[in-house]
């Protein structure tokens, strides 16, 4: 007799980075070194966002969606990889459902990639409502609101419980 048995397999993964590729709606809601970022009009005229780690999106359909914010957070330190030394930022980005989120190993292997609203893993201020990325980045690239170890583990567990693609 054949029967179906569901087995749960546990894998240990050495998560080094927590990553996101974000479609930012309003760059101007954030500031870099105390200066508001670019407006929608400036972006449509080809002005690059002031925010570090903003990258041009070659597949953008409109000039107003020309850039994305692509971040890689060191899971051990809460620091943004590649953040320029001495730059401070207050981040308040409306992302809604235009984000891609994943975990990454030190070897660059992506794990559990989802495309969805902002997951709880990226809700640093406990106020995102699934729509916003809100954080304060200091001059060393550290996220001021970074989690303690227990909270980070809970947030990653919650993230892994969401269906990926």
C-alpha positions as CSV (number, residue, x, y, z in Angstrom):
1,X,0.0,0.0,0.0
2,X,1.3,3.5,-0.9
3,X,0.8,6.3,1.4
4,X,1.9,10.0,1.4
5,X,4.1,11.0,4.2
6,X,5.0,14.6,4.7
7,X,8.5,14.9,6.2
8,X,10.1,18.0,7.6
9,X,13.7,18.5,6.9
10,X,15.8,20.9,8.9
11,X,18.7,22.6,7.3
12,X,21.2,24.8,9.0
13,X,21.9,27.9,7.0
14,X,24.6,30.4,7.8
15,X,22.8,33.6,7.1
16,X,25.3,36.4,6.5
17,X,23.1,39.0,4.8
18,X,19.6,40.2,4.8
19,X,18.9,41.7,1.4
20,X,16.3,43.8,-0.4
21,X,15.7,45.3,-3.9
22,X,13.2,48.0,-3.4
23,X,11.1,50.1,-5.8
24,X,11.0,53.4,-3.9
25,X,7.9,55.6,-4.6
26,X,9.0,58.9,-3.0
27,X,12.7,59.4,-2.6
28,X,12.1,62.9,-1.2
29,X,10.5,61.4,2.0
30,X,14.1,60.5,3.1
31,X,17.1,62.6,3.8
32,X,20.9,62.1,3.4
33,X,23.1,64.2,5.6
34,X,20.1,66.4,6.5
35,X,19.2,67.1,2.8
36,X,15.9,65.8,1.4
37,X,16.4,63.3,-1.4
38,X,15.3,64.0,-5.0
39,X,11.7,64.7,-6.0
40,X,9.8,62.7,-8.6
41,X,10.3,65.6,-11.0
42,X,14.0,65.6,-10.5
43,X,14.1,61.8,-11.1
44,X,12.2,62.1,-14.4
45,X,14.9,64.7,-15.5
46,X,17.7,62.1,-14.9
47,X,18.8,63.3,-11.4
48,X,20.3,60.3,-9.4
49,X,19.0,59.9,-5.9
50,X,21.3,61.2,-3.1
51,X,20.7,58.0,-1.1
52,X,23.7,55.6,-1.1
53,X,23.1,52.2,-2.7
54,X,20.5,53.6,-5.2
55,X,21.0,51.8,-8.5
56,X,19.6,52.5,-12.0
57,X,16.9,50.0,-13.1
58,X,17.5,49.2,-16.8
59,X,14.0,47.6,-17.0
60,X,12.2,50.7,-15.6
61,X,9.0,51.4,-17.5
62,X,8.8,55.1,-16.5
63,X,11.5,57.8,-15.8
64,X,9.9,58.2,-12.4
65,X,10.8,54.6,-11.6
66,X,14.3,54.8,-12.9
67,X,16.1,53.8,-9.6
68,X,15.8,51.1,-7.0
69,X,17.3,50.9,-3.5
70,X,19.3,47.7,-3.3
71,X,20.6,46.9,0.2
72,X,22.6,44.1,1.9
73,X,22.5,44.2,5.7
74,X,25.2,42.3,7.6
75,X,23.0,40.1,9.9
76,X,25.7,40.0,12.6
77,X,26.3,43.8,12.8
78,X,23.2,45.5,11.4
79,X,25.5,47.5,9.0
80,X,24.7,48.2,5.4
81,X,27.3,46.7,3.1
82,X,28.9,49.3,0.9
83,X,27.6,52.3,2.8
84,X,30.0,55.2,2.4
85,X,31.8,56.2,5.6
86,X,30.6,59.4,7.2
87,X,27.2,59.5,5.5
88,X,24.0,59.6,7.7
89,X,20.5,59.0,6.5
90,X,16.9,59.0,7.7
91,X,15.1,56.5,5.5
92,X,11.3,56.6,5.0
93,X,10.4,54.8,1.8
94,X,7.0,53.7,0.7
95,X,7.6,50.4,-1.1
96,X,4.3,48.5,-0.7
97,X,4.4,45.5,-3.0
98,X,7.5,46.5,-5.1
99,X,10.1,44.8,-3.0
100,X,12.2,41.6,-3.4
101,X,13.6,40.2,-0.2
102,X,16.0,37.3,0.5
103,X,18.6,35.9,2.8
104,X,22.1,35.3,1.6
105,X,25.0,33.2,2.8
106,X,28.6,34.4,3.0
107,X,29.2,32.5,-0.3
108,X,26.6,34.6,-2.0
109,X,23.9,31.8,-2.1
110,X,20.4,33.3,-2.0
111,X,17.9,31.6,0.2
112,X,14.1,32.1,0.5
113,X,13.5,34.9,-2.0
114,X,10.1,36.5,-1.8
115,X,8.5,39.3,-3.8
116,X,5.8,40.9,-1.7
117,X,4.8,43.7,0.7
118,X,7.5,44.7,3.2
119,X,8.0,41.7,5.5
120,X,8.3,42.0,9.3
121,X,12.0,41.3,9.0
122,X,12.4,44.8,7.5
123,X,10.0,46.5,10.0
124,X,12.8,48.1,12.1
125,X,10.5,50.6,13.8
126,X,7.5,48.3,14.2
127,X,5.5,50.8,12.2
128,X,5.8,49.7,8.5
129,X,2.3,48.3,8.0
130,X,3.8,46.2,5.2
131,X,4.2,49.3,3.1
132,X,7.3,51.2,4.4
133,X,11.0,50.8,5.0
134,X,11.9,53.1,8.0
135,X,15.3,53.3,9.5
136,X,18.1,55.6,10.7
137,X,21.5,54.9,9.3
138,X,24.5,56.4,11.1
139,X,27.9,57.5,9.7
140,X,29.2,53.9,9.9
141,X,26.3,52.4,8.0
142,X,24.7,51.0,11.1
143,X,20.9,50.8,11.3
144,X,20.1,52.5,14.6
145,X,17.0,50.4,15.1
146,X,18.8,47.0,14.5
147,X,17.5,44.0,16.4
148,X,18.9,42.2,19.4
149,X,19.7,38.5,18.6
150,X,16.5,37.1,19.9
151,X,14.3,39.5,17.9
152,X,16.4,39.0,14.8
153,X,15.9,35.2,15.1
154,X,12.2,35.6,15.5
155,X,11.9,37.9,12.5
156,X,13.9,35.5,10.3
157,X,11.7,32.6,11.4
158,X,8.7,34.7,10.5
159,X,10.2,35.6,7.2
160,X,10.9,31.9,6.4
161,X,7.3,31.0,7.2
162,X,6.2,33.2,4.2
163,X,6.0,31.6,0.9
164,X,8.9,32.4,-1.4
165,X,9.3,32.2,-5.2
